[in-house]
Amino acid sequence: MKGKILVTGGTGYIGSHTTVELINKGYEVVIIDNLSNSEVRVLDSIEKITGTRPKFYEMDLLDQVKLDAFFAENNDLKGIIHFAAAKAVGESVNIPLHYYRNNLVTMLNLLEGMKKYEIENFVFSSSCTVYGQPDELPVTENAIVKPAESPYGYTKQVNENILKDTIASGAKIKGIALRYFNPIGAHHSGLIGELPIGVPANLMPFITQTAYGLRDQLSVFGDDYDTADGSCIRDYIHVVDLAKAHIIAIERMIDGRNESSYEMFNIGTGNGFSVFEVIKSFEKTSGEKLNYVVAPRRAGDIVKIWADTTIGNTVLGWKAEKTLDEMTKSAWDWENNYRASIKEQVQ
């Protein structure tokens, strides 16, 4: 084993895919998740894919007592990859206090634990939302961080500052913030994918659930934006490509290849696709005609954003590989496989 890595939110969408990639690279993984937006049976799927079942702690990072006990028991951690957070832009506008408490206090608790138990390496799951609506596209890491469009985006900005300031204070911590764009898709096995609890807040699971018949129709929030087809544009990235970026980031610090104690990288494809282009790709790769309607604009949404990936590609040494069609196809394969597995359980 190369060492032990804590993955917070490890039964969630990006966390589960990152756990698989870590295990495949020879790491021992321990997961903390409160299962607020995931299912414990994801552990079964991770085990089927890798042949290894990660150790799992069902707990909330807001609970300092339990978190301290965890660190005391796992005082040999090589690093932490931190995903656990509330993450829906629209929801954060409606219930901002929940987002501030959950996303900020959990970060504080983790960093205090790292200092106490001398854990050195930290990868933070940040977001392109820290840029707000950028003045220039593609957006680089040197772009001005503008006022956030949502409480969710603001928590990402603040958490980056918390990490940077903690490191600058002299704490023996190295940190990398990965500002990633819009992850979609699923593992090629069809065993893990995006599985939101309740009504999806993200585009892709709403598309697949609508196509499967679980939702009556998909709402496209606005078709009058300043884009070619009127819908918002995002840099969609395959979740497996994204997961691999986290492995490269944690190894960069473990191996001492980081150029400073705090670094940040854009993680995207460098291409922008509109909502309507994603729908067309899905209809092509799935063979399903999607029922959708245009709805009013949604609070907190940025019009268009995609990444300049030059620094991520050259300095971090990572590059996205999968196409939009591969993303939408894998998401549909996952949806079908998951629904079939539920039917088998019922029978």
C-alpha positions in Angstrom: 0.0 0.0 0.0 1.2 3.5 -0.9 -0.5 5.0 2.2 -3.8 5.9 3.7 -6.0 8.7 2.3 -9.2 10.1 3.8 -11.9 10.9 1.3 -14.7 13.0 2.8 -17.9 12.6 1.0 -16.5 9.4 -0.4 -19.8 7.7 -1.1 -21.0 10.7 -3.1 -20.7 11.2 -6.9 -17.1 12.5 -7.3 -15.9 11.0 -4.1 -16.8 7.4 -5.1 -15.1 7.7 -8.4 -12.0 9.2 -6.8 -12.0 6.4 -4.2 -12.0 3.9 -7.1 -9.0 5.6 -8.7 -7.1 5.8 -5.4 -7.6 2.1 -4.8 -6.6 1.2 -8.3 -3.4 3.2 -7.7 -2.6 1.2 -4.6 -3.8 3.5 -1.8 -5.7 2.5 1.3 -8.9 4.6 1.4 -11.0 5.5 4.4 -14.3 7.3 3.9 -16.3 9.7 6.0 -19.8 10.5 4.8 -23.0 11.3 6.6 -25.1 9.9 3.7 -27.1 13.1 3.3 -26.8 12.8 -0.5 -25.6 9.3 -1.1 -26.3 5.7 -0.4 -24.2 3.3 1.7 -24.6 0.6 -0.9 -22.1 2.6 -3.1 -19.5 0.8 -1.0 -20.7 -2.5 -2.5 -20.2 -1.0 -6.0 -16.7 0.3 -5.1 -15.8 -3.2 -3.9 -17.2 -4.9 -7.1 -15.1 -2.5 -9.3 -11.8 -2.7 -7.3 -12.0 -5.9 -5.3 -11.4 -3.8 -2.1 -13.9 -2.4 0.3 -12.8 1.0 1.8 -13.2 1.4 5.6 -16.3 3.6 6.1 -17.3 6.0 8.9 -20.8 7.2 8.9 -20.5 10.6 10.6 -21.0 14.3 10.2 -17.9 16.5 9.9 -19.7 19.1 12.0 -19.3 16.7 15.0 -15.9 17.8 16.3 -15.9 15.1 19.0 -16.4 12.2 16.6 -14.0 13.8 14.1 -11.3 14.0 16.7 -11.8 10.4 17.6 -11.5 9.5 14.0 -8.2 11.3 13.6 -6.9 9.7 16.8 -7.7 6.3 15.3 -6.3 7.1 11.9 -3.2 9.1 12.8 -1.2 7.7 9.9 -3.1 9.5 7.1 -0.9 10.6 4.2 -3.5 13.1 3.1 -7.1 14.2 2.8 -9.3 14.8 -0.2 -12.3 16.9 0.9 -15.5 16.6 -1.1 -18.1 16.6 1.6 -20.3 19.7 1.2 -23.8 20.9 0.2 -23.5 21.7 -3.5 -26.6 22.9 -5.2 -26.4 26.5 -6.5 -30.2 27.1 -6.5 -30.8 25.5 -3.1 -28.0 27.6 -1.6 -29.9 30.8 -2.6 -33.0 29.5 -0.8 -31.3 28.1 2.4 -28.0 30.1 2.7 -27.5 29.5 6.4 -27.3 25.7 5.9 -24.7 26.2 3.2 -22.6 28.5 5.4 -22.7 26.3 8.4 -22.2 23.0 6.6 -19.5 24.0 4.1 -17.5 26.4 6.2 -17.5 24.8 9.7 -16.6 21.3 8.2 -13.6 22.9 6.6 -12.5 24.5 9.9 -12.9 21.2 11.7 -10.8 19.3 9.2 -8.0 21.8 9.2 -7.9 22.0 13.0 -7.7 18.2 13.0 -4.9 18.2 10.5 -2.9 20.6 12.6 -3.4 18.6 15.8 -2.5 15.3 14.2 0.2 16.6 11.8 -1.5 15.5 8.6 0.3 17.4 5.8 -1.5 17.1 2.4 -4.9 18.4 1.6 -6.8 18.5 -1.7 -9.9 20.8 -1.7 -12.8 20.3 -4.0 -13.3 23.8 -5.2 -15.3 25.1 -8.2 -15.3 27.4 -11.1 -18.1 29.3 -9.3 -15.3 31.2 -7.5 -14.9 33.2 -10.6 -18.5 34.4 -10.8 -19.2 35.6 -14.3 -15.7 36.1 -15.7 -14.8 39.2 -17.8 -12.8 37.1 -20.3 -13.1 33.5 -21.6 -11.6 31.0 -21.3 -11.0 31.8 -17.6 -7.5 31.3 -16.2 -6.4 30.8 -12.7 -5.2 34.4 -12.6 -8.7 35.8 -13.3 -10.1 38.2 -10.8 -12.3 36.4 -8.2 -15.5 38.3 -8.5 -18.4 38.4 -6.1 -20.0 35.0 -6.1 -23.4 34.5 -7.8 -24.7 32.2 -5.0 -24.0 31.3 -1.3 -22.6 28.0 -2.6 -20.0 29.8 -4.8 -19.2 32.1 -1.9 -18.5 29.1 0.4 -16.0 27.9 -2.1 -14.3 31.3 -2.2 -14.1 31.5 1.6 -12.9 27.9 2.0 -10.0 28.6 -0.5 -9.1 31.6 1.7 -9.3 29.6 4.9 -7.0 27.0 3.4 -4.6 29.5 2.0 -4.5 31.6 5.3 -4.0 28.5 7.4 -1.0 27.5 5.4 0.4 31.1 5.4 0.1 31.1 9.2 2.9 28.6 9.4 0.8 25.4 9.7 2.7 22.4 8.3 0.0 21.8 5.7 0.3 21.7 1.9 -2.9 22.4 0.0 -4.1 22.2 -3.6 -7.5 23.7 -4.6 -8.9 22.1 -7.7 -11.3 24.5 -9.3 -13.3 22.2 -11.4 -16.0 22.9 -13.9 -19.1 20.7 -14.5 -18.6 17.0 -13.9 -21.0 14.6 -15.6 -20.9 11.0 -16.8 -20.2 7.8 -14.9 -17.8 4.9 -14.5 -17.6 2.7 -17.5 -18.7 -0.3 -15.4 -22.1 1.4 -14.8 -21.8 0.5 -11.1 -21.3 4.1 -9.8 -22.6 7.4 -11.1 -24.4 10.5 -10.1 -27.2 9.6 -7.7 -28.8 12.7 -6.1 -31.3 12.1 -3.2 -34.7 13.6 -4.1 -35.1 15.9 -7.1 -31.8 16.4 -9.0 -30.3 19.9 -8.9 -27.8 19.2 -11.7 -28.5 18.9 -15.4 -27.3 15.4 -16.3 -29.2 13.3 -13.7 -32.4 15.3 -14.5 -31.8 14.4 -18.2 -31.3 10.7 -17.5 -34.2 10.5 -15.0 -36.5 12.2 -17.4 -35.5 9.9 -20.3 -36.1 6.9 -18.0 -39.6 8.1 -17.1 -39.0 9.1 -13.5 -39.5 12.8 -14.3 -42.3 14.2 -16.5 -40.0 16.7 -18.2 -36.7 18.5 -18.0 -36.7 22.3 -17.4 -34.1 24.3 -19.3 -33.7 27.5 -17.2 -33.7 30.2 -19.8 -33.2 30.4 -23.5 -32.6 34.1 -23.8 -29.0 34.3 -22.6 -26.3 35.9 -24.6 -25.2 32.6 -26.2 -25.5 31.1 -29.7 -28.7 29.1 -28.8 -29.8 31.2 -25.7 -29.0 28.5 -23.1 -26.2 28.7 -20.5 -22.8 27.3 -21.4 -20.6 25.2 -19.2 -17.3 23.3 -19.4 -18.6 19.7 -18.9 -15.9 17.2 -17.8 -16.2 13.4 -17.4 -16.2 12.5 -13.7 -13.4 9.8 -14.2 -11.1 12.4 -15.8 -11.9 14.7 -12.8 -11.2 11.9 -10.3 -7.8 11.2 -11.8 -6.9 14.9 -11.3 -7.3 14.4 -7.5 -4.9 11.5 -7.5 -2.3 13.6 -9.4 -2.8 16.5 -7.0 -2.4 14.4 -3.8 0.7 12.6 -5.2 2.2 16.0 -6.2 2.3 17.0 -2.6 3.2 13.5 -1.2 6.2 13.4 -3.6 7.2 17.0 -2.9 6.7 18.2 -6.5 4.5 21.1 -5.5 6.0 24.5 -6.3 4.5 26.2 -3.3 2.6 25.2 -0.1 -0.7 26.4 -1.7 -1.6 25.9 -5.3 -4.8 26.0 -7.4 -5.6 24.6 -10.8 -8.5 24.7 -13.2 -9.9 21.3 -14.0 -11.9 21.3 -17.2 -11.8 20.4 -20.9 -11.3 23.9 -22.2 -14.5 23.6 -24.2 -17.9 25.2 -23.6 -21.1 23.3 -24.4 -24.6 24.8 -24.0 -27.5 23.1 -22.3 -29.1 22.4 -25.6 -25.9 20.9 -27.0 -25.8 18.5 -24.0 -29.4 17.5 -24.7 -28.6 16.9 -28.4 -25.6 14.7 -27.4 -27.7 12.7 -25.0 -30.4 12.1 -27.6 -27.8 10.9 -30.0 -25.9 8.6 -27.7 -29.0 7.2 -26.0 -31.5 7.0 -28.8 -34.1 8.6 -26.6 -36.1 11.7 -27.4 -36.1 14.0 -24.4 -39.2 15.8 -23.2 -38.1 19.3 -22.1 -39.5 22.8 -21.7 -38.0 26.2 -21.4 -38.5 27.6 -17.9 -37.6 31.1 -16.4 -34.0 31.8 -15.6 -32.8 30.4 -12.3 -31.3 32.5 -9.5 -27.5 32.2 -9.2 -26.8 30.8 -12.6 -23.8 32.1 -14.5 -24.3 32.7 -18.3 -21.2 31.1 -19.7 -17.9 29.8 -18.5 -15.2 27.4 -19.6 -11.6 26.8 -18.5 -8.2 27.7 -19.8 -6.6 24.4 -18.9 -3.0 25.4 -19.8 -1.7 25.5 -16.2 -3.5 22.3 -15.2 -2.2 20.5 -18.3 1.4 21.7 -18.1 2.2 22.3 -14.4 -0.1 19.8 -12.7 0.4 17.3 -15.6 -3.2 16.4 -16.1 -5.4 16.5 -19.1 -9.1 15.6 -19.8 -9.5 12.8 -22.3 -13.2 12.0 -22.7 -15.7 13.6 -25.1 -19.1 15.0 -24.5 -20.7 12.0 -26.2 -18.8 9.6 -24.0 -20.0 11.6 -21.0 -23.7 11.5 -21.9 -23.5 7.8 -23.0 -21.9 6.7 -19.7 -24.5 8.7 -17.7 -27.3 6.9 -19.5 -25.6 3.5 -19.1 -25.4 4.2 -15.3 -29.0 5.2 -15.1 -30.2 2.1 -16.8 -27.9 -0.2 -14.7 -29.0 1.4 -11.5 -32.7 1.2 -12.2 -32.3 -2.4 -13.2 -30.5 -3.2 -10.0 -33.4 -1.7 -8.0 -35.9 -3.8 -9.9 -33.9 -6.9 -9.1 -33.9 -6.0 -5.4 -37.7 -5.6 -5.4 -38.2 -8.9 -7.1 
